Amino acid sequence: MLEFKLFKKAGAEHVVLIHGIGGNSNIFYKQLKDYRKRYNVVAIHLPGHGNSPDVHEYEAELSFDLITDEIFKVMDHLHIKKAHFVGVSLGAIIIHHLMKKYPKRMSSAVLAGAITRFNFMSKLLITTGEIVKRFIPHMWLYALFAKILMPHKNHTQSRSIFINEAKKMTRKNLLAYFALNDKVGHSYQFVQQIAKDVPKLYISGEEDYFFINFLRKDIAGDRNASLSIIDHCGHVCNIEKPKEFNRLSLDFLDKNMDKAASM
């Protein structure tokens, strides 16, 4: 089973936190204090992260289906029928897959730094990474991606946190996630149709240049989705602008409480 941390609050609904690639639940350290005041919080470490099983310990290759199944196993273990979800970057991609698989188990979703499609530059970056990944240390590749995605001075803290957390991963685990890149472009397909009743709040920094324009276009037809843009902020907005992120996300979660369904 995946490693998880459970922070209990009697009688409260559950919020499940899903981190990005290379990170772990530590990336939510600026949210935990505020979230724990109102919710039971479950912070999950994805395969290959923290003390969760390495990706090669599974019989099947790493896939979004495998990851979502493992997350639902944690929920079943904790007897959680329904929860709110908060995900950052890869975490937001995974939440889209969770929505498509079991939308009725989702009370609401906050998706930060969400990726619905790759633009030309991000496709070029991934192609370059695929070419050089066999010849350079995996952390060089990760640091390069982090620098390109979070290039400005105000992104320094979030970039450093992700790089430092990624150092805890093995090369095999990290590259297994890079191999999922060609599936990311299909992650958002059918979300609006299958999860039309799931309330969704997308939060992005205005400097999240690689993804924000496609995100605006793709969610425009979802009557249950809204987008909040944080000024002077990059890809990892929950670290860079935690006060704004916490206010936006908690206001949204509070409005979508569904105690009867989550008991």
C-alpha positions as CSV (number, residue, x, y, z in Angstrom):
1,M,0.0,0.0,0.0
2,L,1.1,3.6,-0.6
3,E,2.5,5.5,2.3
4,F,0.2,8.1,3.7
5,K,-0.1,10.6,6.6
6,L,-3.4,11.0,8.3
7,F,-4.2,14.1,10.3
8,K,-7.5,13.6,12.1
9,K,-10.3,16.0,13.0
10,A,-13.3,14.4,14.6
11,G,-16.5,14.7,12.6
12,A,-14.9,16.5,9.7
13,E,-14.8,15.6,6.0
14,H,-11.7,14.2,4.3
15,V,-9.3,16.1,2.0
16,V,-6.8,14.0,0.0
17,L,-3.6,15.7,-1.0
18,I,-1.8,14.5,-4.2
19,H,1.7,15.9,-4.8
20,G,3.6,16.4,-8.1
21,I,6.4,14.4,-9.7
22,G,9.5,14.3,-7.5
23,G,7.7,15.9,-4.6
24,N,5.9,14.3,-1.7
25,S,3.5,15.5,0.9
26,N,6.1,17.9,2.2
27,I,5.1,20.3,-0.6
28,F,1.8,20.9,1.3
29,Y,3.6,22.1,4.4
30,K,2.1,25.6,3.9
31,Q,-1.4,24.2,3.7
32,L,-1.5,21.7,6.5
33,K,-2.0,24.0,9.4
34,D,-5.0,25.7,7.8
35,Y,-6.5,22.6,6.3
36,R,-6.2,20.6,9.6
37,K,-8.4,23.1,11.4
38,R,-11.4,22.2,9.3
39,Y,-10.8,18.7,7.7
40,N,-9.4,15.3,8.1
41,V,-6.3,15.4,5.9
42,V,-4.8,12.4,4.0
43,A,-1.5,13.1,2.4
44,I,-0.5,10.3,0.0
45,H,3.0,9.5,-1.3
46,L,2.7,8.3,-4.9
47,P,4.6,5.1,-6.0
48,G,8.3,5.7,-6.0
49,H,8.0,8.6,-3.6
50,G,8.6,8.7,0.1
51,N,8.3,5.2,1.6
52,S,5.7,4.0,-0.9
53,P,6.6,1.0,-3.1
54,D,9.1,1.6,-5.9
55,V,7.6,1.5,-9.3
56,H,9.4,-1.7,-10.2
57,E,7.7,-3.5,-7.3
58,Y,4.4,-3.7,-9.2
59,E,3.8,-6.4,-11.7
60,A,2.4,-3.9,-14.2
61,E,4.2,-1.0,-15.7
62,L,3.6,2.4,-14.0
63,S,0.5,3.9,-15.5
64,F,-2.2,6.4,-14.4
65,D,-4.6,3.5,-13.9
66,L,-2.2,1.8,-11.5
67,I,-1.7,5.1,-9.6
68,T,-5.4,5.8,-9.3
69,D,-6.1,2.2,-8.1
70,E,-3.5,2.6,-5.4
71,I,-5.0,5.9,-4.2
72,F,-8.4,4.3,-3.9
73,K,-6.9,1.4,-2.0
74,V,-5.7,3.9,0.6
75,M,-9.2,5.4,0.8
76,D,-10.8,2.0,1.1
77,H,-8.3,1.1,3.9
78,L,-9.3,4.3,5.8
79,H,-13.1,3.6,5.0
80,I,-13.4,6.9,3.1
81,K,-16.3,6.6,0.7
82,K,-16.0,10.1,-0.6
83,A,-13.5,13.0,-0.3
84,H,-12.3,16.3,-1.5
85,F,-9.0,16.2,-3.5
86,V,-6.3,18.8,-3.8
87,G,-3.5,18.2,-6.3
88,V,-0.5,20.1,-7.7
89,S,0.9,19.6,-11.2
90,L,1.2,15.9,-11.7
91,G,-1.3,15.6,-8.8
92,A,-3.8,17.6,-10.8
93,I,-3.3,15.2,-13.8
94,I,-3.9,12.3,-11.5
95,I,-7.1,13.9,-10.1
96,H,-8.4,14.1,-13.7
97,H,-7.9,10.3,-13.9
98,L,-9.6,9.8,-10.5
99,M,-12.6,11.8,-11.7
100,K,-13.0,9.7,-14.8
101,K,-12.7,6.4,-12.9
102,Y,-14.9,7.1,-9.8
103,P,-16.5,10.5,-10.0
104,K,-19.0,9.6,-7.3
105,R,-16.2,9.3,-4.8
106,M,-15.2,12.9,-5.3
107,S,-16.9,15.7,-3.3
108,S,-14.9,18.4,-5.1
109,A,-11.4,19.0,-6.5
110,V,-8.8,21.7,-6.3
111,L,-6.3,21.5,-9.2
112,A,-3.2,23.7,-8.9
113,G,-0.8,24.1,-11.8
114,A,-3.1,21.9,-13.9
115,I,-1.9,20.5,-17.2
116,T,-4.5,19.7,-19.8
117,R,-2.3,19.8,-22.9
118,F,1.3,20.5,-23.9
119,N,2.1,23.5,-26.1
120,F,4.9,23.5,-28.7
121,M,7.6,24.5,-26.3
122,S,6.7,21.9,-23.6
123,K,6.5,19.2,-26.3
124,L,10.0,20.2,-27.5
125,L,11.3,20.1,-23.9
126,I,9.9,16.6,-23.4
127,T,11.4,15.4,-26.7
128,T,14.7,16.8,-25.7
129,G,14.5,15.1,-22.3
130,E,13.7,11.8,-23.9
131,I,16.8,12.1,-26.1
132,V,19.2,13.0,-23.3
133,K,17.8,11.1,-20.3
134,R,20.0,8.0,-21.0
135,F,23.2,10.1,-21.1
136,I,22.9,12.5,-18.1
137,P,22.3,12.1,-14.4
138,H,18.6,12.0,-13.8
139,M,18.8,15.0,-11.3
140,W,20.3,17.2,-14.0
141,L,17.3,16.4,-16.2
142,Y,14.9,17.2,-13.3
143,A,16.7,20.4,-12.4
144,L,16.6,21.5,-16.1
145,F,12.9,20.9,-16.3
146,A,12.3,22.7,-13.0
147,K,14.3,25.7,-14.2
148,I,12.5,26.0,-17.5
149,L,9.0,25.6,-15.9
150,M,9.8,27.9,-13.0
151,P,12.4,30.4,-14.4
152,H,11.8,33.6,-12.4
153,K,13.4,34.8,-9.2
154,N,10.1,34.6,-7.3
155,H,9.9,30.9,-8.3
156,T,13.2,30.1,-6.5
157,Q,11.7,28.6,-3.3
158,S,9.2,26.3,-5.0
159,R,11.8,25.2,-7.6
160,S,14.4,24.5,-4.8
161,I,11.8,22.5,-2.7
162,F,10.9,20.3,-5.6
163,I,14.5,19.7,-6.6
164,N,15.5,18.8,-3.0
165,E,12.6,16.4,-2.6
166,A,13.3,14.8,-6.0
167,K,16.9,14.0,-4.8
168,K,15.2,11.4,-2.5
169,M,14.0,9.4,-5.6
170,T,15.9,6.8,-7.4
171,R,16.7,7.2,-11.1
172,K,14.4,4.4,-12.1
173,N,11.5,5.8,-10.2
174,L,11.9,9.3,-11.6
175,L,12.4,8.2,-15.2
176,A,9.3,6.0,-14.9
177,Y,7.2,9.1,-14.4
178,F,8.9,10.9,-17.3
179,A,7.8,8.0,-19.4
180,L,4.2,8.9,-18.7
181,N,4.6,12.2,-20.5
182,D,3.1,11.0,-23.8
183,K,-0.1,10.1,-21.9
184,V,-0.6,13.5,-20.3
185,G,-2.1,15.0,-23.4
186,H,-5.0,12.6,-23.1
187,S,-5.6,13.0,-19.4
188,Y,-8.2,15.7,-19.7
189,Q,-10.2,13.9,-22.4
190,F,-13.8,13.1,-21.3
191,V,-13.4,14.8,-17.9
192,Q,-16.2,17.2,-18.6
193,Q,-18.6,14.5,-19.7
194,I,-17.8,11.9,-17.0
195,A,-17.2,14.2,-14.1
196,K,-19.7,17.0,-15.0
197,D,-21.2,16.9,-11.5
198,V,-17.8,17.3,-9.7
199,P,-17.1,20.9,-8.6
200,K,-13.7,21.9,-9.7
201,L,-11.5,24.8,-8.9
202,Y,-8.4,25.4,-11.0
203,I,-5.7,27.6,-9.4
204,S,-2.8,28.7,-11.6
205,G,-0.1,31.3,-11.4
206,E,-0.2,33.9,-14.1
207,E,3.4,33.0,-14.9
208,D,2.6,29.3,-15.6
209,Y,3.3,30.1,-19.2
210,F,3.5,26.5,-20.5
211,F,0.1,25.4,-19.5
212,I,-2.3,28.3,-18.6
213,N,-3.5,29.2,-22.1
214,F,-4.6,25.7,-23.0
215,L,-6.1,25.3,-19.5
216,R,-8.3,28.4,-20.0
217,K,-9.6,27.0,-23.3
218,D,-10.1,23.4,-22.2
219,I,-12.2,24.1,-19.1
220,A,-14.3,26.8,-20.7
221,G,-17.1,24.4,-21.4
222,D,-17.3,22.9,-18.0
223,R,-20.2,24.4,-16.1
224,N,-18.8,23.0,-12.8
225,A,-15.3,24.4,-13.2
226,S,-13.8,27.8,-12.3
227,L,-10.3,29.2,-12.7
228,S,-8.5,31.5,-10.3
229,I,-5.3,33.2,-11.4
230,I,-2.8,34.3,-8.8
231,D,-0.8,37.4,-9.9
232,H,3.0,37.3,-10.1
233,C,3.1,33.6,-9.4
234,G,4.5,30.5,-11.2
235,H,3.6,26.8,-11.6
236,V,3.7,25.7,-7.9
237,C,1.3,28.3,-6.6
238,N,0.6,26.6,-3.3
239,I,4.2,27.2,-2.2
240,E,4.8,30.5,-3.8
241,K,1.6,32.2,-2.7
242,P,0.3,30.1,0.1
243,K,-2.0,32.7,1.7
244,E,-3.9,33.3,-1.5
245,F,-3.9,29.6,-2.3
246,N,-5.2,28.6,1.1
247,R,-7.9,31.3,1.0
248,L,-9.1,30.3,-2.5
249,S,-9.0,26.6,-1.9
250,L,-10.6,26.6,1.6
251,D,-13.4,28.9,0.5
252,F,-14.1,26.5,-2.3
253,L,-13.9,23.4,-0.2
254,D,-16.1,24.9,2.5
255,K,-18.8,25.7,-0.1
256,N,-18.8,22.1,-1.3
257,M,-19.1,20.3,1.9
258,D,-21.2,17.1,1.6
259,K,-21.3,15.7,5.1
260,A,-24.1,13.2,4.4
261,A,-22.2,11.7,1.5
262,S,-18.9,11.4,3.3
263,M,-20.1,9.9,6.6
